[in-house]
């Protein structure tokens, strides 16, 4: 029988041990076992009692590595190899790396190190049992023990350097990992290769760039029980939004099989976004679910020559999410626990980069790695840097945007890393995908575009770390982008990144946020696109004065709600087929509308939580509704849709109330399931107080009763009747928001879409200013909130000043006008 680990470590100090169990180390032991292994030990000791599942194992120590180097006299030989190292010369780097690795691999481990690793592996086998007994894989000394026990436990053998997983330098992927390793002999061989991988080309280059001495860094090897994710799923989690630095969301990616494909960007995974603050309160705030293609998965190569292999995922499985909602929420809860713990230990907010796996044999979830996130956490919170395109061009391809920046350069397509010698600094790297071997080339690039990968792939992580834009998961980038042409990579237009042909001009603006004044008048923001909400939330403001449902419906849902409710009755067969494809995950088609709408609303609400988010319910005109898929069958032909069946008049109408019910259900889900009670619904184009009462009655049918659970309901003030009857409207609504566009149109009696009278359209007209003055006075008399969400304050600083002088409660502006108007308002308030 093999001695227990605790008996071994009582004979020598931790500093002189060759092997330590994860239970024996913690985050303070990075110098002993490297960042990765120290973190595993920390989680096993501190977080398993809090419900986080982590598979155990052991680590060789830095002392073991240095003992090996010293006993064999390798340092002198390695220094000779690196005497003329030039990491800028790819050929020189490759040659020196190859020589260093060969030197280590051709030098046997000392017997005492062999025995320490072998003993520990056999103890791990005793802990877990084994899948099969394959005694012929073992050294002769262990044959008898092999007959008594099944010593063939599958393990992951990972490198863990003593300078890695630091808050400002991740060293992610610099050394090697081996999965599905069985038996003593194979574990020893994998550990030996891990030692050699301290001198991979990429690791040598990375250390040189960051000023780490090659001979001050030691290599620890972690041997951890494998999770059978080859039979289920795995992925990566960031406890912070990777693109915007938004701290309150966890980004979870998932794909079938072992996690290497997700990490290396070989597969486009599912993505899920979960809001952490209300999750901690017991809600279920899954803000976003995005289906990835998941075309391949990595599995065990049972009976084969390799440890793992990739196989094609059946089409039926690709059309499903890799994990269920309950599993998404469990992983998000663990993410919060891990992040909170590391933040407490370090004494500073520490967002985390986490790898997880699901065991297909038991159905259990596990955390297999956790390290500090190294990009967003290092950015200054006091500087807002924004990039803005000043033109457009032909779009060559698109994919997932990484880094809210813009880059330009000559496209250089490289399909094999060995063909990269001619890659020039400042070119745009266009390739299938990247792995750590590409890093010496990537550091020269002005931007990166890949066919494969998601927002947590290798290409994405490295691009963020280098501060350059990347677009991943394009699918066709290497086909659509011609080698040698100049291109522009734009990652500032939401989640979708776009590659433009030629050089498109852009500008960069930096604002010192800690120098901005505070104003009595609330400065709110108009937000339409949920994909931009997390980014826009970094702009200082007091909340959202206008969130438009129309953008979510038109761009994320695309289908008329009545076409979903009456799907089987649709007459247009091609349209019905298109709707079927969009709603493939939904057996009950209306659920698609509710889900997508709730996710869009929830994302905007979460971005600004707990600040108020005023959400205007749908305000399409009949011609705009008709343009949605299936819409023509349900919409009337109107001579003047602007003045027709829109806003409040739809909601209680027999011909539309079923569709309005879907909006109510989505809104209720955001408040009650996601816990985002900062959302305030606002009724558009409500012509009379009686209409307002009818709409409130409809909302109440679906559990949205004004005054209950803190629910407020606002009304748009965009019709002269809203101003004239403001006292009556004040009795049934909690606040007003002035829509200056429609109010100007209807007060002056002109069609704002008509070029013939457009010269008359001016919110600064005295008639409009008179109406605005009247509604502000009446709202204040009735103690109702009054704000403005129209275009006028964004376009005309003098109009914004006029509003402040009247004492308006809030001004809601387009994002690009917020800071400028804030400064103007501060000056007006100072004078007044």
Helices and strands as residue ranges (DSSP letters): H 5-9, G 14-16, E 19-21, G 22-24, G 27-29, H 30-46, G 48-50, E 57-60, H 62-71, H 74-81, H 90-105, H 111-128, G 135-137, G 140-142, H 143-148, E 155-161, E 177-181, H 184-196, G 197-199, H 201-209, E 219-225, G 229-231, E 233-238, E 249-256, H 260-264, E 270-275, H 276-279, E 286-290, E 296-300, E 308-312, H 315-318, H 325-346, E 352-358, E 365-372, G 376-378, E 383-389, E 395-402, E 406-413, G 417-419, E 428-431, G 436-438, H 439-442, E 447-450, H 458-466, E 469-472, H 477-480, E 486-490, E 496-501, E 506-512, G 513-515, E 522-527, H 530-536, E 543-548, H 549-552, I 553-557, H 561-565, G 567-569, H 573-582, H 590-608, E 612-616, H 622-626, G 631-633, G 641-643, H 648-651, H 657-672, E 679-683, H 689-701, G 708-710, E 713-717, H 720-724, H 726-732, E 735-738, H 740-748, G 758-760, H 766-781, E 785-788, H 792-795, H 797-806, E 810-814, G 815-817, H 818-831
